[in-house]
């Protein structure tokens, strides 16, 4: 959407009915969407209805000469952190304006849905800025809630799902954890299809900044990934724009350091920093993808470990365009580790398409071992095994399984195809033995090299001792 201030990343909108002119013409955007649709891709618009630019000459502010045409008058109409104007959702003409804006983007450009930005700011009169912990239900259902905004969001979802039931997708960006945000309106929810799992990217930053690899807390990783509102669908992701903007470091850069500039060639032995970073990036993505939600998001470039942050011309960088880019060519160069990271991302998504863990029940977690740094869970009839220990490898490590039969490896983060050391034999078969282990009715023995993530699939099944019908939660070994 059109915005005058480039450094706002498009979130201070001046014209709600215009695509940004920086990237081409409206006809070119329509062509882009048509081509995407022809390839089976869904296209969503990152939509800002939570606030608007305070500009008067080229924006909505003081459209009729007063403060209160589309926005609240006085202090309530100003966002103190974003320095922008806040809509008055109780006004009929404001509702007409915003709802017609949604229909226009769908019917004029054929977008398939929206990611609604800044929902937390809309939901509460304090806009999430007063230090509320959001730990108690009083925080979600007390006087701080802006009921006009809540009703607007319910109206949005009712209209969109009524008019376009066959394809529409709505996603909410909310950091507070408002209950029912992505449950249907007829259940008392607000009606979004998905909500962003905004805690998941912070897992890896917290671990990298606060402890050494051998002291990482496995329980913290698992709990953060599965701590979701019951029956609400979440979008999980490893890295987001808040971490890779304005001079911060991408996750790959945090892991690899400055070796990311000079030592990513496969024509030379990988340095310890590169080997560690590449291995962990694959493990982070596999566990987040398979355990963290009901959908998965790649943020422009993290699918291949982009080396740098994203920035826009602004006063703080002398209006430079240098970092307003993504170097997509890195993923195509077979002589760089970026290509192998991208290949892993592709195969990870293909495996999910085959087995559908994102649309399956939550995982049954059978092992979270802090000493060994091992995590084991089952989802979509697959067995996921992680050894996060940076040094220790384990021979004949026993893993619990809900199904009895013969397993084989279908994805290995250490595979040579993904730039790994190929320490596992993909042709090996792992036959389960009957008997309780970690709360499962069967178990198998497998060798676990350090820093590895594995996905095993049952090749032959014996249903005599099948315990997969147990609930999606269970006792967890945290020894």
N, C-alpha and C positions, 0 to 999 in steps of 0.2 A: 504494500500500500504506500502511496506517495507520502514522502516526508522531506522536509527541508533540511533538517539537521542530520547529516550523514552519520555522525558519531553516536546517534541514538540507536543505531542498528535497525532502524525502521520502526521503532516502537513509539515514537512521538509523531503520530499521523497528522498530516495537514489536510489531505483529501481522501476520504474514505471510499470514494467511487473512482479512484484512479490507481492503476498499477504504477509502480515506481518507474520513472522515465530513464533511470540510470542504466537499465539493462536492455532496453530495446523498446519497440512500439507495442501497443495493445495487440496488434495482429500477430506479432512474433510470439507473444505470450500465449495467445490462442493456439498457434501452431505447435508450440512446445507441449502444451497440454494434450493436443490431439495426437501428437507423435507418442507421448507417454502412454496414452490410452491404447494406442494401436499395439503397444508392446506389453499390454496387460498390467500397466502400472497405475496406481491410484495417486492422485495429486491433491494434497491438502494445502490450505492457505493458513499461514501463521497470522492470526487475526487479533487485533487490539481493539476491544470494546471496553476496556477497563479505564482508559483515560485518553486524552487527546492533546496535541500540541497547544501551547498557550499563544501561539502566533495569532495575530489579529488580521493582518493583511492577506495571508494566504491560508488561514485555517478557520475553524468554526468559532473560535473565541470572539465574543462580542459581535456575533453575526448580525444581531439586530440593534447593536449599540449598547446593550446591557450585558452584565455579567451572567445573567440567568436565562439566556435563551435555550441552550442545550445543557448547561451545567448548573450545579448548585451555586448560588450566590454566596459571597462571604468565604470564610475560612474552609467551610465544608467542601467547597468547589475547587480547592487547590491541594495538590499532592506535594507535601513539603520536601520529600526526597527526590521525586522525579521532576519537580518544577513544571507540572503539567496540570491540565484541567480535568475535573471529575464529573462524569455525566450524572444528571438527575433522572434516575430510572423511574420515578413516580409520574413523570410528565408524559402524557399520551403522545405528543409529537416527537419526543425523544425515542420512545418505543417504535413509532412508525419509521423514523429515520434509521435506527439500528437494525430493525428486522428486515426492512426493505434492502438494506445494505447486504445482508446475508443472502437473500434471494438473488440479488443482482450478480454477485460473484458466482453463484452457481449457474444461473441461467444465461449470463453473458459470456462467462469464461469456461463453464463446465467443470469447475472445481468439484471434488468429491467429498469435501468436508473441511473442517477447521480445527486448528489447535488454538484454543482460547488462551491468550497471554494474560498474566497478572490477575488470576482469579482471586487469589488471597486478598489483594487490595480491594476487590469488589465486595467480598463477603463480609468484611468487618469495617466498622466505622473508624477503627484505629489503623486499618490497612496493613496489619501485621507488624506495625512499627513500635508498639508499646512494650515489647518484651514479653508478651504472653507466651507461656510455655506450650500451650495446647496439649496439656497432659490430662485434662479433666473435661467431662462433658459440659460443664458450666462454661468452658471457654468457647464451645461451639454453639451453644443454644441459649446464651444469655443476652443481655441488652446490647452487647457489642456487635451483634450480627445486624447487617444492613438488610432488612427484609425486602426492601424495594429491589435491591440487586439480586437477592436470591430468587424472587419471583420473576425477574427479568430472565435469569438463566434458565429457570424452569420453562418459561414461555419460549425461549430460544429453542430448547431441545424438543419441546412439544411441536413447535411449528416445523422444524427441520425434519423430524422423524415422521411427521404426518404428511408433509408435502413430498418428501424424497425417501420413502421407506426402503427402497431397493438398494441404495448405495451410500447413504449419508453416514459419515463418521465424525463424531465430535470428541475432542480430547481436551481435558482441563489441566492447566498448570496451576496447582495449588500446593503450597508448602506447608499448610496448617494441618492437613489430614482431615478435613471436614467429612464427617460420616455421611454416607449416602450420596456423595457427589456423583459417583458413577453407578447408581442404581436407578431403575425406571421410576418415572414420576408417579405411576399408579401404586408404587410401593412406599411413597413418601420421599423418594430420592429426588435429586436435582436433574437427573436424566442424561448425563454424559455417558458415552460409550466406554471411554477409557480415562484414566487419570495418570499423570506422570509420576513415576516412583522417584521422587526428587531426592531421597536419601541415598540411593544406590551409588551415584558417582562419588559421594563423599567418603565411602568406605575406603577406597584405595588411596585417596589423598591423606586421610587420617592415618592409615597404617604407614604410609611412606614417610610422613612427617614426624610421627610420634614414637616409632619403635623400629628396631632392626628386624630383618626378615625372620630370623629364628625365634623371635618373640611375638610374632603376629598372633592375634587372638582369633582362633577358628570360630568360636561361638559368636563373636561379634560379627564376623562376615555372614554367617548363616542367618543369625537373627535379623540382621538388617535387610537381607534379601527376602526373607519370608514374612516379615512383619507388615502385613497388608490387611486392609479392611476386608472382612469376610464377604466373599462373592462379588467384590468389586474388581474390575479388570484394570491392571496397571501396565504402563509402558516402562520397561526396564532399560537402563542404558549405563554404560561404563563411564562416559565422559560427556560433558555438556559445554555449552558456550560460555557459561559463567566461569569455567575453569580454564578456558583456552582463549580468553579475550584480553585485550589491553595489557600486553606485556607479561601476562602470566605464562605458564608453560603448559604445553599439551602433556597428556599422560605419558606418551612415549618419551618426550624430552625429560620429564621428571625421572623416569626410570633409567634412561640411557645416559643422560647428561650431555656434555658437549661432544661425546663420541658419536652422537647422532649426525654430526656434520661430516666427519672424516673417516668413520670406520664402519659404515653400513654396507660396504662392498663385500660380496661373497667370494671375491678373488683373493682375499686375505683372511687369515684365521680371525675368528670373531674375538674381540676383546671380552674380558669378563663382564664389563658393563653392558655390551651389546647382547651377549648371550643371556644374561639375566633379564634384561629388559624385554627382549623378544619372547622369551619363555613365559614371563609373567603376563605380558599383554594378551597372549593367547589364552592363558588360564583365566584371567580376569573376565574376558569376553565369554568364554564357555560357561563359567559358573553363573555369571549374571544372566546370560541368555536363557539358560535352562532352569534356573531356580528363582529368578527375580521378578517374574511377571507373566502376563498373558500376551504381551507383544514386546518387541525389541526395537530400539532406536540407535542408529549410527549417526553421530554428529559429524558432518562434513569433514572427512579426512581421517577420523580416528579408526576407520576400518582398515587402514594400512599404516597406522602409526605416524601420522603427519608430524614433522619435526618442529613446527613453529606454531605460535599463537595466531589468532585472527584479530586484526585491528583495522579501524577505519580512519580516514583522514580527520584529524582533530587538532586542537591547539597543543595538546600535550605531546604530539609527535611531529610537530611542524607541518601538519597537513599532508603527511606522507601516505602514499598508496602502497608502500612496499609490502606491508603485511595484510593488505586487503585482497587476499588471494588464497588459493589452495593449489599445491603443486601436484596435480593429478598424474603427471607423467612419471612420478616416482613409483607409482603402483604398477606401471607397465614395464619397468626396467628389470629384466630377469637377473641382472647382476647385482641387484640391491635387495637387502632384507625386507624392504617395504613390499616388494612383490610377493614374498612368501607370507607376510602378514595378511595381505589382501587375499591370497589364495586360501588361507585358513578361514577367513571371514566368509568367502564364497561357499566353501564346503560345509561350514557350520550351518549356514542358512539352508543349503540343499538338504542336509540331514534333518533339520527341523521340518522342512516341507514334507519329507518322506514319513516322519514319525509323528509330527504334530504335538510336540510337548507344550507349546504355547496355548493350545486349546484343551489341554488335559487338566485333570485335577492337580492341586498342589503336590509337590514331591513328598514321598515318605523318606524322611531323613533317619538313617539307621546308625550313623557314626559321625561324631564330631570329636576327634581325639586331639587334645591340646598338646600332648607330649610328642606324638608322632607327626602332628600337623596334617592329619588325614581327614578328609570329608567324604562321606559316601551317602548317596541317596538314589531313589528310583522314581522315575517319572516317565509316563507314556511307554511303559514296559521296557524302558532302557535303564541300564545301570551306570551311574556316573560316579567316577572315582577320582579324587584329587589328592596329590601329595605336595603340599606347599613347603615342605622342609627344604631349605636351601642346600643342605649337605647330605642328609641321611637318605639312603635308599633301603628298601626292605625286600627281603627274599621270602617267597611263600607267605605273603601277608593275607590273613583270612578276612574275607568280605562277606557280609550277610546278603542274602538275596531272597526275595519273595517268590521266585519261580525256580522250579527244578528243571535242569536240563543242561545244555551245552551253550556257552557264551563265546562270542568272538568280538574282537575289537573292531568298531566301525568308525571311530575317530580318535586320533592320538595327537596331542599338541606337540609331541616330540618327533613326529613323522618328518622324514627328510623332505617330503613334499612341501612342508611348511617351514623349512629352514632349521629343523631340529636335528638331534644327534642320532635318531633312529635306534633308540635303545630297546624298543619293544618289537617282538616278532608278530606282525599282523596276521600270520597264518596260524598262530597258536590257538588252541581250543581250551576252554576253561570249564570243566565239568563240575557241577555242584554236587555237594554231599548233603544228605538229609540230616537235620539236627539244628536246634535253635542256636542262632548266633546274632547278636545285636537286635534281638526281637524279631528276627526273620526265621522262617522255617527251614532255610537252606543256607549253604555257604560255599564259597569257592576259594581257592588259593591262587594268588597272583603276585608277581614281582612288581614292585613300585619304585622306579627310579625317582630321584629327587626332582622337584619342580616339574610335575607332569600332571596333565589332565586327560582322563580316558573316558570313552563312552563305549559300553559293551551292549551288544544286542543278542537276544536268545535266538540261537539257530535251530535247536531241537528242544522241544518241551515235553516234560513228563508231568502231567497234571496231578499226580498222586499226592504231592506235597506242595500245593500252590497256595501261598499265603498273600498273594497280591490283592485279595479282596478286602484286606484290612483297611481302616481309614487312612487318610492322607497325612496323618500326623502320628507320631509314636514316641516311645522312649528313645532318648538320644544318649549315646555313650560320650561323656565329656571328660573322661579320665585322661 
